[in-house]
Amino acid sequence: MANYQDSVSDVFHALADPTRCAIVCALVGGAQTVSSLAAPFDMALPSFMKHVTVLERSGLIRTSKAGRTRTCELVPETLSQAEQWLAEQRAVWEARSDRMVDFVERLHQEEQTHAGKRR
């Protein structure tokens, strides 16, 4: 369980940066070279590679090298794990919310019952 939490935490850390989010969005259409991914960003290639490294360590992307060309591709399974975690959290909060609604409705009924007895 801790390993699962760590991997999800790594994914959210990686996605917390707008540059890395943009890289992930660009890779939705398919694998791309680092050079083509870096082109829209106003930063040096070594700085851009730090973003690639964070994404790769989180498991969101994988890279391969052929000669001098490094290619990045998205790993959709990792995004699915984060999505599953979010769905689990949503279910927990919705259950808590439902219990809160029940409590408030019950409290309101009790108040009305007590107010009717005072008249």
C-alpha positions in Angstrom: 0.0 0.0 0.0 2.8 2.4 0.9 4.5 1.8 -2.5 1.1 2.5 -4.2 0.8 5.8 -2.3 4.4 6.7 -3.1 3.9 6.1 -6.8 0.7 8.2 -6.8 2.4 10.9 -4.9 5.2 10.9 -7.5 2.7 11.3 -10.2 1.0 14.3 -8.6 4.4 15.9 -7.9 5.3 15.5 -11.5 2.0 17.0 -12.7 2.3 19.9 -10.3 4.4 21.8 -12.7 2.8 23.5 -15.8 5.8 22.6 -18.0 5.5 18.9 -17.2 1.7 19.0 -17.6 2.3 20.5 -21.1 4.8 17.7 -21.9 2.3 15.0 -20.9 -0.5 16.7 -23.0 1.9 16.8 -26.0 2.6 13.1 -25.6 -1.1 12.1 -25.7 -0.8 12.3 -29.5 2.1 9.9 -29.5 5.8 9.6 -29.0 8.0 12.6 -29.7 11.6 13.5 -29.6 12.9 15.6 -26.7 13.9 18.3 -29.2 10.4 18.6 -30.6 8.9 18.6 -27.1 11.3 21.3 -25.9 10.8 23.6 -28.9 7.8 25.5 -27.5 9.5 26.3 -24.2 11.8 29.2 -23.5 14.5 27.3 -21.6 17.8 25.6 -22.1 17.8 21.9 -23.1 19.5 20.9 -19.8 16.7 22.6 -17.8 14.1 20.9 -20.0 15.7 17.6 -19.4 15.2 18.0 -15.7 11.5 18.1 -16.4 11.8 15.0 -18.5 13.7 13.2 -15.8 11.0 14.0 -13.2 8.3 12.6 -15.5 10.4 9.5 -16.2 11.0 8.9 -12.5 7.3 9.2 -11.8 6.6 6.6 -14.4 4.4 8.9 -16.5 6.7 8.7 -19.5 9.5 6.4 -20.7 12.4 7.4 -22.9 14.5 5.6 -25.4 17.6 6.6 -27.2 18.6 5.8 -30.8 21.9 7.4 -31.7 21.7 11.0 -30.5 17.9 11.2 -30.5 16.0 10.7 -27.3 12.3 9.9 -27.7 9.6 10.2 -25.0 6.3 8.3 -24.9 3.5 8.4 -22.4 2.8 5.5 -20.0 -1.0 5.6 -19.8 -1.1 2.9 -17.0 0.5 5.4 -14.6 -2.1 8.0 -15.3 -4.7 5.3 -14.8 -3.3 4.5 -11.3 -3.6 8.2 -10.4 -7.1 8.3 -11.8 -8.0 5.2 -9.7 -6.7 6.9 -6.6 -8.8 10.0 -7.3 -11.9 7.8 -7.8 -11.3 6.1 -4.5 -10.9 9.4 -2.7 -14.0 10.7 -4.4 -16.0 7.7 -3.1 -14.8 8.3 0.4 -15.7 11.9 0.4 -19.1 11.3 -1.3 -19.9 8.7 1.5 -18.9 11.2 4.1 -21.0 13.9 2.4 -24.0 11.5 2.3 -23.6 10.8 6.0 -23.5 14.5 6.7 -26.7 15.1 4.8 -28.4 12.3 6.7 -27.2 13.8 10.0 -28.4 17.3 9.1 -31.8 16.1 8.0 -32.2 14.0 11.1 -31.2 17.0 13.3 -33.6 19.2 11.4 -36.4 16.7 12.0 -35.6 16.5 15.7 -35.6 20.3 16.0 -39.0 20.5 14.3 -40.4 17.8 16.5 -39.1 19.6 19.7 -40.4 23.0 18.4 -43.9 21.4 17.8 -44.0 20.1 21.4 -43.2 23.5 22.9 -46.2 25.2 21.3 
